[in-house]
Amino acid sequence: MKKIELPVIEPRVEKVGDERVSGPARPQYKHRPDEAGPRPRWIRTRFSMNRDFFETKQLVQDAKLHTICESGQCPNIGECWSRKTLTIMILGNVCTRSCGFCDVQTGRPGAVDPDEPRRVAETLAGLDLNYVVVTSVDRDDLDDGGASVWAETIRRCKELAPEMGLEVLTPDFKGDLDALDEVLAAGPDCWSHNIETVEPLHRMVRPQARYERSLAVLRHAAERGNTLVKSGLMVGLGETNEQVLETMRDLVEAGVEVFNVGQYLRPSDRHLPVMRWVTPDEFEMYEREGVAMGFKHVEAGPLVRSSYHADKQAERVAESAAQ
């Protein structure tokens, strides 16, 4: 197989249109027509922008931070930023992987910013939030996958905002359990890693990831027992409902406690096509079956994303544990 050469991308440059490098690296997966047809009514959202939205946007710009809300074209950005909730993305805005669903830029990232943990912590503390989510690009170019930066960011956040709930959504660190342990030892309240898709579609959807490797890091985190473990899945990429349920059973067996499932939305025609629109009834079925399997909480719906209502999910798990 021919090696994929990644382009060098200047830090903080967010190119658009044909100049943007994102989505699957293999040309056979690009520019394929959607098979699902037009978006159904239950997918459409209203983009709300109030004063809190613009204050949040200004705060992010002033601190020179990246957010997955912007880089990943999240459909919930209006709702979340208007509630002054957001997901910070650390370690730059250029990813070393070329997942077929993701609009984060792919390329050779720039140097790690040693001051980023401080800036992230000060910004989040200044928001005076009860709960925040931090995620990152994949940094397979670094020996530890960025684990040391992750750990320092968590420690700084805990120092400056000890009452703030902190959820981290990390890469798989290529299965390096020592790197994962460094992150977990820093003490996040919730550690999350998304399985993203069912096992048969992994090579197409996540070519540099492995289904079993993701399960292994989830299982390792769960076995440590010192943090809530969470994972998520997209549907609409060509999987069957039985494959979704099988993946959910694998996650329960691995020790995952909170599970999210939402509709895949194509960021551009460079990305994988939408194969079907999953109905609200099917999402209700996923939630019902997930609870029966043993998840402590299941968030299922067309627009559900990894950090969507993350604070409320954590509250529900805590309330259930207290009963």
C-alpha positions in Angstrom: 0.0 0.0 0.0 1.4 3.4 -1.0 2.4 5.6 2.0 0.3 8.6 2.5 2.3 11.9 2.6 0.8 14.4 4.9 1.0 18.1 4.0 2.6 20.7 6.3 -0.1 23.1 7.6 0.7 26.3 9.4 -0.7 26.4 13.0 -4.0 28.2 13.5 -4.7 28.4 9.8 -8.3 27.1 9.2 -8.6 26.7 5.4 -12.0 26.3 3.8 -13.4 24.8 0.7 -11.2 23.0 -1.8 -8.0 24.2 0.1 -9.0 22.4 3.3 -7.2 19.1 3.9 -9.5 16.8 5.9 -11.5 13.6 5.5 -10.3 10.3 4.1 -6.9 10.2 2.5 -7.9 7.5 0.0 -9.4 9.1 -3.1 -11.8 6.3 -3.7 -13.8 7.4 -0.6 -14.1 11.0 -1.6 -16.8 12.8 -3.6 -19.2 9.9 -3.5 -22.9 10.8 -3.5 -25.0 10.4 -0.4 -27.3 7.4 -0.6 -29.6 8.6 2.2 -31.3 11.5 0.3 -32.1 14.9 1.7 -31.9 15.6 5.4 -35.2 14.7 7.2 -37.0 17.3 9.4 -35.7 15.8 12.6 -32.0 16.6 11.6 -32.5 20.3 11.1 -31.5 22.7 13.9 -31.9 26.4 14.6 -28.7 28.3 15.0 -29.1 30.5 18.1 -26.7 33.3 18.9 -27.3 35.4 22.0 -24.9 37.6 24.0 -23.4 34.6 25.8 -22.6 33.1 22.4 -20.6 36.1 21.3 -18.9 36.4 24.8 -17.8 32.8 24.6 -16.5 33.3 21.0 -14.5 36.4 22.1 -13.1 34.6 25.1 -11.8 31.7 22.9 -10.3 34.1 20.4 -8.6 36.3 23.0 -7.0 33.2 24.6 -5.9 31.9 21.2 -7.5 28.5 21.9 -8.9 25.9 19.5 -12.3 24.3 19.9 -13.7 21.2 18.3 -17.0 23.1 18.1 -15.4 25.2 15.3 -12.9 22.8 13.8 -15.3 19.9 13.7 -18.3 22.0 12.5 -20.5 20.8 15.3 -24.2 21.3 14.6 -24.8 22.2 18.3 -22.4 25.1 18.5 -25.2 27.7 18.7 -27.0 26.0 21.6 -23.8 25.1 23.5 -22.0 28.5 23.2 -25.2 30.3 24.0 -25.2 28.3 27.3 -21.5 29.2 27.8 -20.4 25.6 27.4 -17.7 24.5 24.9 -15.2 21.8 24.2 -11.6 23.0 24.1 -9.2 21.3 21.7 -5.6 21.1 22.8 -2.3 20.2 21.0 -3.1 22.3 18.0 -5.7 22.2 15.2 -3.9 19.8 12.9 -4.4 16.0 13.2 -2.0 13.2 12.1 -4.9 11.0 11.2 -7.3 11.0 8.3 -10.6 9.7 9.6 -13.3 9.7 6.9 -15.9 11.5 9.0 -13.9 14.3 10.6 -13.4 17.9 9.3 -10.4 18.7 11.5 -7.4 19.4 9.3 -5.0 16.5 8.5 -1.3 17.1 8.1 2.0 17.5 10.0 1.3 19.5 13.1 3.4 22.3 14.3 5.5 22.3 17.5 3.7 21.7 20.9 3.0 25.0 22.7 4.4 24.6 26.2 2.2 27.4 27.5 -1.1 25.9 26.3 -2.0 24.1 29.6 -1.8 27.4 31.5 -3.9 29.3 29.0 -6.5 26.6 28.8 -6.8 26.4 32.6 -7.0 30.1 33.0 -9.6 30.4 30.3 -11.8 27.7 31.7 -11.5 29.0 35.2 -12.5 32.4 34.0 -15.7 31.0 32.5 -16.9 30.0 36.0 -18.4 26.8 34.7 -19.5 23.7 36.6 -18.4 21.3 34.0 -16.1 21.4 30.9 -14.8 19.1 28.2 -11.3 19.1 26.8 -10.3 17.1 23.7 -7.4 17.0 21.3 -6.2 16.1 17.8 -4.2 12.9 17.4 -0.5 13.6 17.8 1.1 10.3 16.5 4.2 12.4 15.7 5.0 12.7 19.4 6.6 9.9 21.4 3.9 9.9 24.1 1.1 11.0 21.8 0.7 14.2 23.7 0.0 12.5 27.1 2.4 14.8 29.0 0.5 17.9 27.7 -2.8 16.2 28.6 -1.7 15.5 32.1 -0.3 19.0 32.7 -3.5 20.6 31.3 -5.6 18.5 33.7 -3.4 19.4 36.7 -3.5 23.1 35.9 -7.3 23.0 35.5 -7.7 21.2 38.9 -5.4 23.8 40.5 -7.3 26.9 39.2 -10.8 25.5 39.2 -11.0 22.7 41.8 -14.8 22.7 41.9 -15.2 22.4 38.1 -16.0 19.0 36.7 -13.5 18.1 34.0 -14.2 15.6 31.3 -11.4 14.7 28.8 -11.9 13.1 25.4 -8.6 11.6 24.3 -7.1 9.7 21.5 -6.0 6.0 21.9 -2.3 6.9 22.2 -1.7 4.1 19.7 -2.4 1.7 22.6 0.4 3.0 24.8 -1.0 2.2 28.3 1.8 4.1 30.1 0.8 7.2 28.2 -2.9 6.6 29.1 -1.9 6.0 32.8 -0.1 9.4 32.9 -3.4 11.1 31.7 -5.6 9.1 34.2 -3.2 9.8 37.1 -3.8 13.5 36.6 -7.3 13.0 37.9 -10.0 13.8 35.3 -13.5 13.4 36.5 -14.5 11.6 33.3 -12.3 10.0 30.7 -13.7 9.4 27.3 -12.5 7.7 24.1 -14.9 7.2 21.2 -15.1 3.8 19.4 -16.7 5.9 16.6 -18.0 3.1 14.4 -18.7 -0.6 14.2 -15.9 -3.1 13.7 -16.6 -4.0 10.0 -16.4 -0.3 9.0 -13.3 0.7 10.9 -10.8 0.4 8.1 -12.8 2.8 6.0 -13.9 5.2 8.7 -10.8 5.2 11.0 -7.9 3.8 8.9 -5.2 4.6 11.5 -7.2 3.3 14.4 -8.2 -0.3 15.4 -11.4 -1.4 17.0 -9.8 -3.8 19.4 -7.2 -1.2 20.4 -9.9 1.2 21.3 -11.7 -1.5 23.3 -8.4 -2.3 25.1 -7.7 1.3 26.2 -11.3 1.7 27.4 -11.0 -1.6 29.3 -7.7 -0.5 30.9 -9.2 2.8 32.1 -12.3 1.0 33.5 -10.1 -1.5 35.4 -8.2 1.4 37.1 -11.6 2.4 38.6 -10.8 6.0 39.5 -12.8 7.8 36.9 -16.0 7.6 34.9 -15.5 5.9 31.5 -17.4 7.0 28.4 -17.5 6.2 24.7 -19.5 7.1 21.7 -20.6 5.9 18.2 -21.9 7.5 15.0 -24.6 5.8 12.9 -25.6 6.3 9.3 -22.3 5.1 7.7 -23.6 1.8 6.5 -23.8 -0.2 9.7 -26.8 -2.4 10.6 -28.7 -2.1 13.9 -27.5 -5.5 15.0 -23.9 -4.3 14.5 -24.6 -1.2 16.6 -26.0 -3.4 19.4 -23.0 -5.8 19.1 -20.7 -2.8 19.5 -22.7 -1.6 22.5 -22.3 -5.0 24.1 -18.6 -4.9 23.5 -18.4 -1.5 25.2 -20.4 -2.7 28.2 -18.1 -5.7 28.5 -15.1 -3.4 28.4 -16.5 -1.4 31.4 -17.8 1.7 29.7 -20.4 3.4 31.9 -21.7 6.2 29.7 -22.6 5.8 26.0 -23.4 8.4 23.3 -24.9 7.6 19.9 -25.8 10.1 17.2 -26.3 10.5 13.5 -23.3 11.0 11.2 -23.5 14.2 9.3 -21.2 14.7 6.3 -19.0 17.9 6.7 -18.3 18.1 3.0 -18.3 16.0 -0.2 -14.7 15.2 0.5 -15.9 13.0 3.4 -17.7 9.7 3.6 -21.3 9.8 2.3 -24.3 9.4 4.6 -25.8 6.0 3.8 -29.0 6.3 5.8 -30.9 8.6 8.2 -31.5 6.8 11.4 -35.0 7.5 12.7 -35.9 8.8 16.2 -37.6 5.5 16.9 -34.3 3.7 16.3 -32.4 6.1 18.7 -35.1 5.3 21.3 -34.4 1.7 20.8 -30.6 2.2 21.2 -31.3 4.0 24.5 -33.7 1.3 25.8 -31.4 -1.6 24.8 -28.3 0.2 26.2 -29.8 0.7 29.6 -30.9 -2.9 29.7 -27.3 -4.0 28.8 -26.0 -2.2 31.8 -24.8 1.3 30.8 -25.3 3.8 33.6 -26.4 6.4 31.1 -27.2 6.4 27.4 -27.5 9.6 25.4 -29.1 8.7 22.0 -30.5 11.1 19.4 -29.8 12.4 15.9 -27.7 15.4 17.0 -26.0 13.8 20.0 -22.2 14.4 20.0 -19.4 13.4 22.4 -19.7 16.4 24.6 -23.4 17.3 24.1 -25.0 17.8 27.5 -21.9 16.2 29.1 -22.5 18.1 32.3 -26.1 16.7 32.6 -24.9 13.2 31.8 -22.4 13.4 34.7 -25.1 14.7 37.0 -27.5 11.8 36.1 -24.8 9.2 36.7 -23.9 10.8 40.1 -27.6 10.9 41.1 -28.1 7.2 40.1 -25.0 6.3 42.2 -26.4 8.2 45.2 -29.7 6.3 45.2 
